[in-house]
Amino acid sequence: MDDVSVVVGARVRAERQARGFSLAALSSAAGIGKGSLSEIENGARSPTLGTLYAVAGALGLPLATLLDGRRGTRVAAEGIAISLLDVTDGEHGTVEIYRLQLGVGARHRSSAHGRDVVEHLLVTSGRAAVGRAGEEVELAAGASADWISDVPHTYAALDDVPVDAVLVIRSPHQSESGKPGAGKRTR
């Protein structure tokens, strides 16, 4: 397997153990098979984007933590790919910046993230429908939207062209997670 799989696998194992999860408990919480999780931890399997989000969510962590903050790390699933551009962990939380690419006609449904996690998406080329499931907004190049992503949400390419976008995810520190959210916001 590639170096990224080994690094991600080691990080998943370390975070699981630090939080006192057994392999069975984390696989159940993330909704993935115990054997699959074991293969990921051993670097024998490249996790998909959906799998990494499920594991990160079950552990209460930003995705970038499982990527070990390695800039340039690319994770993909059918029709969608993200590459970590930068991550900052500050006083009020973690800010992750990704390049998001959607193939022609691609539609990706992302599972809910933690409480008060906010996503901001700026389309740089193409046209997309993004946002909380059932509340998506259509964006052309140069337009942006943001939403609290504590529910399933969607990224979809519109028209017959791929979409390129910048995705910023702000995750409050767990001590802040009790603060009420501001709801859906778009502009």
Beta strands, then each sheet from edge to edge (+ up, - down):
strand 1: 74-77
strand 2: 80-90
strand 3: 93-102
strand 4: 107-110
strand 5: 118-125
strand 6: 127-132
strand 7: 137-140
strand 8: 144-148
strand 9: 153-158
strand 10: 163-172
strand 11: 185-186
sheet 1: 1+ 2- 3+ 10- 5+ 8- 11+
sheet 2: 4+ 9- 6+ 7-
end
